[in-house]
Structures are given as C-alpha cells and as structure tokens.
C-alpha cells in the first residue's frame, strides 16, 4: 500500500474547504429567481458576448502563467503547461484567504523545488504588485473623474493617491532596501528571500509589468463583454472611465475571494449606476464576472490536480 504524502493531504484539504464554503455561499444566495429569469430572456447576441468572455478566460490565465513562469525562472525551470497547472491550483488556495494571500503558497505546493518556497512566494507578490500598480495607474484618473461627477467619496481619492505613492516607493527602492537588509539579517529563509528580491532588477520588473498589462487588458475586455450580455451598453468614453475605476475600487477594498461577489456587486452598482438605471443587471454582471474569474479557474485547478495525481500513480 502506497503511503499518503502529507503535501497531497494538504492540497486536497484545501480543495474540500474551498468547495465546502462555496456550497454554503450558494445555499444562502437568495436571488436565483431574477438570475434565471434574465438568462431565459437574453438574446443570441448577448449570449455571443458571454461566450467570447468565457473564451477569454484561458487567455487571462495564460498571461498570468507566463508571468509566474518568468518570475520563477531563477528558482525552477518549468514548462508553460506546468506553470498553468500551478496557476490554476493557486485559485483554490486563494479562495479562502484574505486578499488572496493563499494563492502563491498553493502554487508552490505544485512545484518540484519546494525548498525555496519563501523566495517563490515573495516573487509571486512582486507580480501582484505589478498588477496592482497598473490598476492604480489606469484607474486613479478615471476614478477621480467619476467621483467628482458623483460627489462625495473624497477619502477614496486620497486613498488612491496614497496607494500609488506607496507602490512607487516600493518599486523604486525595494532592490536597494533588500540588499541593505541582507547585510543585517542572519542566514535563513528570510535572508535567502531578501537576496532574491535584491537581485530582481527594475528591467525584470518592467517585463513583469508588461505581462500584467496584457492580463489587465483581458480583464477589462471580459467585463465589457459581460456588461453587454447583461444589456448594459457603454460608450467608449464611459467604458474608459467606469471599468478602470471599478477595478481600482475592488483592488483597494480588502476582501476574501469567497465574499468577492458581494464586494464586486456593491462597487459595480456604485460605478455603473451612473450610466444606467438597470441595477439588477449590474449586480448580475458582477456575479457572472466573479464566477468566470474565480469559480471557473478553481474548478479547472481541481481537475488538473486530480489528473496530475493520477499520472503520478501510473508512473509509480
């Protein structure tokens, strides 16, 4: 009888916990009637928009996988397929943790070289920083414009500015700061992590930023298509204001992925109700986008984990 590896137990406990909480959230959701009614009444053009948004989902994950592979290049050489497997499994770890903190530790459990897990997680957060930086840079002008139009929410404008300043400071000074901290840190995981961050140049961060930009563009296009499916047609100017502002507010709002539907639904109503009175459709769009970019990757991650385990057993 083959011994069960503790790491596999942890991986499947993550899967069980994620699906258990998802089942609970679905059980307490009380607006299934309006959701099913809208699906029945949607036209074929709207369904084409939804289908294109779904087809863009693997493209979204592809860019994130390319970024993960690039970030891990000094730690472990991996194929793009392995990078995608790890990225998909990361959604399971992220599902139950605040601000998706479990994403990168979950990915590391799928790597061959897990001895350098601290460095891998730290570099993963550099990738998150790149995406957040883009969301703030793209969203802050449109968010301020929208908030001035709505009135109030001045504190959010200052919060956006503060987040942007902190990000710029971290990006500019983190290599030098890491090297300085290495000199004062004893040998161990923390020192190894700081060494890796110190070697991560601004040129490499620029490449990480480019891959993040490609993923961000897909995100925006998916949201626009889902809004079309829900009967919300925005002009180009309205989309350029509303969509970046929406993603910015979602980014700066602390949340847990299991509660993202509520958070995203709230902000979507605040933002898109300035351009349409179809509040139910706005809420439906937020829920669909959450399912597309959180639930669907988690399902794929579960299938991939099972397939990998099966192939591993066959080799043994």
Protein Blocks (a to p, Z undefined) as FASTA:
>chain_A
ZZddfklmmmmmmmmmmmmmmmmmmmmpcclmmmmmmmmmpcfklmmmmmmmmmmmmmmm
mmmmmmmmmmmmmmoccdfklmmmmmmmmmmmmmmpghhlmmmmmmmmmpmblmlmmmmm
mmmmmmmmmmmmmmmmmmmmmmmmmmmmnogjklmmmmmmmmmmmmmmmmmmmmmmmmmm
mmmpccdjklmmmmmmmmmcfklmmmmmmmmmmmmmmmmmmmmmmmmmnopacdfklmmm
mmmmmmmmmmmpgcdfklmmmmmmmmmmmmmmmmbcclmlmmmmmmmmmmmmmmmmmmmm
mmmmmmmmmmmmmmZZ
